[in-house]
Amino acid sequence: MTKEMMLKGYKKLTILHTESSKGWGGQEIRILQEALGMRDRGYRVLIATEKDSILFQKALAKNLEVFPIHFSKYNPLSFLKIKSLIEKEKVDILNTHSSKDSWIATIAAKIAYNKPKIIRTRHLSTPIKNNFNKLIYYLADFIITTGQEIKNKMIERNKINPEKILSIPTGVDLKKFDPQRVVPAIKKQSDEIFIAMIGVLRSWKGHVYFLKAIPLVIKHVPQFRIKFFIVGDGPQKNNIIRCIEENNLNKNVSMLGHREDIPEILASMDFIVHPSYANEGIPQVVIQAMAMKKPVIGTDVGSLKEVIINEVTGFLIKPKNVEELSEKMILLCNNKKMLSFLGENAMKFIEKDYSSEKMFEKLENLYEKLSS
């Protein structure tokens, strides 16, 4: 440990995260959350990512040590730059996140003279094909998944050694998502009901099913009492706007775009809907909503069932089922007792097992285990 590191209060371990994605969603948010949390616990945390990525700018703004790296499998300089970074900064643990950066950084780590331990985090529930691509998981010293279901599928389908894989779900900052302290961002009348979908606007998030369910809901709930919101930005924005217009929902649905005030948005809602049909781990907005005492109607996809306990913390429905989605929305709109029951249970569930502190503890235990 250098004198500078001692003055900053660093522990022995230096952690390097790599991310080739330029977007901003749950995966990138988690990387930033991990980096900040483990820095607060005394670790030295570095991030290597594309210079024009949102993560690069966010990490800089938080005074993290961030390095611009262009990840290209076909450019030897990418491998050499990561190898040099690993060696120069004396990296102890390398944590890769997306496919491209995983291949480049893993190979670089294998040939670096200091050979850090390699962790590959799997954020999505998309099945991993049993071909050459699964080799990257065998090259890693350890695998983190963001949900137990993802872990189980990798053990069952891809024959991953159960002893080298661990589910560490993303945690919620309970100080930030505190229903007793957060002030709602959107004012409403006492008899109004606000419902939202929150997240990156991707096709598999299921916005189209949310929009198709709305006309069924407003047949049973007076339109003056209910408002629907879509929060987020992404590649499906224009398609969603078109769908709203084609179904004459302009007066019913408000698109709020990307928002940084998610706790305040959640505080404004009565409940949220998350009708994804693919790829999910445990979406951060789902557990954030639950921490804010808001029930979630979600689909039985990925690891969602690990937190949405049907009729206990929310409702779990079949993917792409508009009728079932609308039925549950109508039920919550018309049953305040059920709304309160599910919300209270949801908050207690998150407080017990899904806080950010729980996540940091599990990460720290893993780091220390790998370095011993």
C-alpha positions in Angstrom: 0.0 0.0 0.0 1.4 3.4 -1.0 1.6 6.4 1.4 -1.0 8.2 -0.7 -3.4 5.2 -0.3 -2.9 5.1 3.4 -3.6 8.8 3.7 -6.9 8.3 1.8 -7.8 5.5 4.0 -7.7 2.7 1.4 -7.5 -0.9 2.3 -5.1 -3.2 0.4 -7.4 -4.1 -2.4 -7.7 -2.1 -5.7 -10.9 -3.0 -7.6 -11.2 -2.3 -11.4 -14.6 -2.3 -13.0 -14.8 -2.5 -16.8 -17.9 -1.6 -18.9 -18.1 -1.2 -22.7 -21.7 -0.1 -22.7 -22.3 3.6 -23.5 -25.9 3.7 -22.3 -27.4 4.3 -18.9 -29.6 1.7 -17.3 -29.7 -0.6 -14.3 -26.4 -2.2 -15.1 -24.4 1.0 -15.3 -26.2 2.4 -12.3 -25.2 -0.6 -10.3 -21.6 -0.3 -11.3 -21.6 3.3 -10.1 -23.4 2.3 -6.9 -20.9 -0.5 -6.1 -17.9 1.8 -6.8 -19.2 4.5 -4.5 -20.2 2.1 -1.8 -16.9 0.2 -1.7 -14.9 3.4 -1.9 -16.7 4.5 1.2 -15.7 1.2 2.8 -12.0 2.0 2.2 -11.3 0.3 -1.1 -9.6 1.9 -4.0 -12.1 1.6 -6.9 -11.3 2.3 -10.6 -13.6 2.3 -13.6 -12.5 1.8 -17.2 -15.2 2.6 -19.7 -15.8 4.4 -23.1 -15.0 8.1 -23.0 -18.3 9.0 -24.6 -20.3 6.8 -22.2 -22.7 8.2 -19.6 -21.0 6.1 -17.0 -17.7 7.9 -17.7 -19.3 11.3 -17.0 -21.2 10.1 -13.9 -18.1 8.6 -12.4 -16.1 11.7 -13.1 -18.8 13.8 -11.4 -18.5 11.6 -8.3 -14.7 12.0 -8.2 -14.0 8.4 -8.9 -10.8 7.3 -10.7 -12.1 6.7 -14.2 -10.1 5.8 -17.3 -11.2 6.2 -20.9 -10.8 2.9 -22.8 -12.2 2.0 -26.2 -13.1 -1.7 -26.1 -12.5 -3.3 -29.5 -12.0 -7.0 -29.9 -10.2 -6.4 -33.2 -7.7 -3.8 -31.9 -4.7 -5.1 -30.0 -4.4 -1.6 -28.4 -7.5 -2.3 -26.4 -5.9 -5.4 -24.8 -2.6 -3.6 -24.2 -4.2 -0.5 -22.6 -6.2 -2.6 -20.1 -3.1 -4.8 -19.4 -1.1 -1.6 -18.8 -3.8 -0.2 -16.5 -4.0 -3.4 -14.5 -0.2 -3.5 -14.1 0.3 0.2 -13.4 -2.5 0.6 -10.9 -1.7 -2.8 -9.3 -5.2 -4.1 -9.6 -6.1 -6.8 -7.2 -9.6 -7.6 -8.5 -11.0 -7.1 -12.0 -14.8 -7.0 -12.3 -16.1 -7.1 -15.9 -19.7 -6.5 -16.9 -20.6 -6.6 -20.6 -19.5 -9.1 -23.2 -17.0 -6.9 -25.1 -15.2 -5.6 -22.1 -15.2 -9.0 -20.5 -13.3 -10.6 -23.3 -10.8 -7.8 -23.6 -10.2 -7.3 -19.9 -10.2 -11.0 -19.0 -7.5 -11.8 -21.6 -5.5 -8.8 -20.6 -5.7 -9.8 -16.9 -4.5 -13.3 -17.8 -1.3 -12.0 -19.4 -0.7 -9.2 -16.9 2.2 -9.8 -14.6 0.2 -9.2 -11.4 -2.7 -11.4 -12.6 -5.7 -10.0 -10.6 -8.6 -12.2 -9.6 -11.4 -11.9 -12.2 -15.1 -11.5 -11.4 -17.7 -11.5 -14.2 -21.0 -10.0 -13.2 -24.1 -11.3 -15.1 -26.8 -8.7 -14.9 -29.4 -10.1 -17.3 -31.4 -13.3 -17.3 -31.0 -13.9 -21.1 -29.9 -17.5 -21.6 -26.2 -18.0 -22.3 -25.6 -20.2 -25.3 -23.5 -23.2 -24.8 -21.0 -22.3 -27.4 -17.7 -20.4 -27.5 -19.3 -17.4 -25.7 -19.6 -19.3 -22.4 -15.8 -19.7 -22.2 -15.6 -16.2 -20.7 -17.4 -17.4 -17.6 -15.1 -20.4 -17.2 -12.1 -18.0 -17.4 -13.4 -15.9 -14.5 -12.4 -16.8 -11.0 -15.8 -16.0 -9.8 -19.3 -15.0 -11.1 -21.8 -12.6 -9.6 -25.4 -12.7 -10.7 -28.0 -10.1 -9.8 -30.6 -12.7 -9.0 -30.8 -16.3 -7.7 -32.8 -17.4 -10.8 -30.0 -16.3 -13.0 -27.5 -18.2 -10.9 -29.6 -21.3 -11.0 -30.0 -21.3 -14.7 -26.3 -20.8 -15.3 -25.6 -23.8 -13.1 -28.3 -25.9 -14.7 -27.9 -24.9 -18.3 -24.2 -23.9 -18.6 -22.8 -26.3 -16.0 -21.1 -23.5 -14.0 -19.5 -24.7 -10.8 -21.9 -23.8 -8.0 -18.9 -23.0 -5.7 -17.8 -20.1 -8.0 -21.1 -18.3 -8.5 -23.1 -16.1 -6.1 -26.2 -14.1 -6.3 -25.8 -10.5 -5.0 -28.9 -8.6 -5.9 -28.6 -4.8 -6.2 -29.4 -3.1 -3.0 -31.6 0.0 -2.2 -30.2 3.0 -0.4 -32.9 3.1 2.3 -31.8 6.6 3.4 -32.6 7.9 -0.1 -35.7 5.8 -0.7 -37.5 6.6 2.6 -41.3 7.0 2.3 -41.4 9.0 5.5 -39.0 11.7 4.2 -39.4 11.9 0.5 -41.7 14.7 -0.9 -43.7 13.8 -4.0 -42.7 15.4 -7.2 -46.2 15.5 -8.7 -49.1 17.0 -6.8 -52.5 15.2 -7.0 -56.0 15.5 -5.6 -57.0 13.1 -2.7 -59.2 11.0 -5.0 -56.7 10.7 -7.8 -54.7 7.5 -8.6 -51.3 7.7 -10.2 -49.7 4.7 -11.9 -46.3 4.5 -13.6 -43.9 2.5 -15.6 -40.3 3.5 -14.8 -37.2 2.4 -16.6 -35.2 2.5 -19.9 -37.5 2.5 -22.9 -36.6 -0.9 -24.4 -38.9 -3.2 -26.3 -38.7 -6.1 -23.8 -39.7 -3.9 -20.9 -43.3 -4.3 -22.1 -44.5 -0.7 -22.4 -46.8 -1.8 -25.2 -48.7 -4.1 -22.9 -49.0 -1.4 -20.3 -50.5 0.9 -22.9 -52.9 -1.8 -24.2 -54.2 -2.4 -20.7 -55.0 1.2 -20.0 -58.3 1.4 -22.1 -59.5 -1.7 -20.1 -58.7 0.0 -16.8 -60.4 3.2 -17.6 -63.6 1.3 -18.3 -63.8 0.4 -14.6 -62.1 3.5 -13.1 -63.4 7.0 -13.8 -60.9 8.8 -16.1 -60.9 11.9 -13.9 -59.5 9.8 -11.1 -56.7 8.0 -12.8 -53.5 9.1 -14.5 -50.7 7.1 -16.1 -47.0 8.0 -16.4 -44.1 6.6 -18.4 -40.7 7.6 -16.9 -37.5 7.1 -18.8 -35.8 7.5 -22.1 -34.4 5.0 -24.6 -34.5 3.5 -28.1 -38.3 2.8 -28.0 -39.3 6.4 -27.3 -40.7 7.1 -30.7 -42.6 3.8 -30.9 -44.2 4.4 -27.5 -45.3 7.9 -28.5 -46.8 6.4 -31.7 -48.6 3.8 -29.7 -50.0 6.4 -27.4 -51.3 8.4 -30.3 -52.7 5.4 -32.2 -54.7 4.4 -29.1 -55.9 7.9 -28.4 -54.3 7.9 -25.0 -52.7 11.4 -25.1 -55.0 12.7 -22.4 -54.4 9.6 -20.2 -50.6 9.1 -20.4 -47.8 11.5 -19.6 -44.3 10.8 -20.7 -41.9 12.4 -18.2 -38.6 11.4 -19.9 -35.4 10.6 -18.0 -35.6 11.7 -14.4 -33.0 11.9 -11.7 -35.6 12.4 -8.9 -36.9 8.8 -8.9 -37.6 8.7 -5.1 -39.8 11.8 -5.5 -41.5 10.3 -8.6 -42.2 7.0 -6.7 -43.6 9.0 -3.8 -46.1 10.5 -6.2 -47.4 7.1 -7.4 -49.9 4.7 -5.8 -48.3 1.7 -7.5 -46.1 0.8 -10.4 -46.3 -1.7 -13.3 -43.3 -3.6 -14.7 -44.6 -5.9 -17.5 -41.2 -7.1 -18.9 -41.2 -10.2 -21.0 -37.4 -11.0 -21.2 -33.9 -10.4 -19.9 -34.7 -9.1 -16.3 -32.5 -9.8 -13.3 -34.0 -7.9 -10.3 -34.8 -4.4 -11.8 -33.7 -1.7 -9.5 -36.9 0.4 -9.9 -38.9 -2.6 -8.6 -37.1 -2.8 -5.3 -36.9 1.0 -5.0 -40.6 1.2 -5.4 -41.1 -1.5 -2.8 -38.8 0.4 -0.4 -41.1 3.4 -0.9 -44.1 1.3 0.1 -45.4 1.0 -3.4 -46.8 -2.3 -4.6 -45.6 -3.6 -8.0 -47.5 -5.5 -10.6 -44.7 -7.4 -12.4 -44.3 -10.4 -14.7 -42.9 -13.8 -13.9 -39.6 -13.2 -15.8 -36.0 -13.6 -14.6 -35.6 -13.0 -10.9 -38.7 -10.8 -10.4 -40.5 -13.6 -8.5 -37.7 -13.4 -5.9 -39.0 -10.0 -4.7 -42.6 -9.8 -6.0 -44.3 -12.4 -3.8 -47.8 -12.8 -5.4 -50.5 -11.3 -3.2 -47.9 -10.5 -0.5 -45.6 -7.8 -1.8 -47.3 -7.2 -5.1 -48.9 -9.2 -8.0 -47.0 -11.6 -10.3 -48.6 -12.1 -13.7 -47.9 -13.9 -16.9 -45.8 -12.0 -19.5 -47.7 -10.3 -22.4 -51.0 -10.9 -20.7 -53.0 -7.6 -21.1 -56.2 -8.9 -19.5 -54.4 -10.1 -16.3 -52.4 -6.9 -16.1 -55.6 -4.7 -16.4 -57.4 -6.9 -13.8 -54.7 -6.3 -11.2 -54.5 -2.6 -12.0 -58.3 -2.3 -11.5 -58.1 -4.2 -8.3 -55.5 -1.9 -6.8 -57.3 1.2 -8.1 -60.5 0.1 -6.3 -59.1 -1.5 -3.1 -57.2 0.9 -0.9 -56.9 -1.8 1.8 -55.1 -4.2 -0.6 -52.9 -1.3 -1.8 -51.8 -0.5 1.8 -51.4 -4.2 2.7 -49.1 -4.9 -0.2 -47.2 -1.7 0.2 -46.4 -2.3 3.8 -45.3 -5.8 3.2 -43.1 -4.7 0.3 -41.3 -2.1 2.4 -40.6 -4.6 5.2 -39.3 -7.2 2.7 -36.8 -4.8 1.1 -35.6 -3.5 4.5 -34.8 -7.0 5.6 -32.8 -8.4 2.7 -32.3 -5.8 -0.1 -30.6 -2.8 1.4 -27.5 -1.4 -0.3 -25.6 -2.1 3.0 -26.4 -5.8 2.6 -25.1 -5.7 -1.0 -21.8 -4.0 0.1 -21.3 -6.6 2.9 -21.7 -9.5 0.5 -19.3 -7.8 -2.0 -16.7 -7.1 0.8 -16.9 -10.7 2.0 -16.3 -11.9 -1.6 -13.4 -9.6 -2.2 -11.7 -10.7 1.0 -12.3 -14.3 0.2 -10.8 -14.0 -3.3 -7.8 -12.1 -2.0 -6.9 -14.4 0.9 
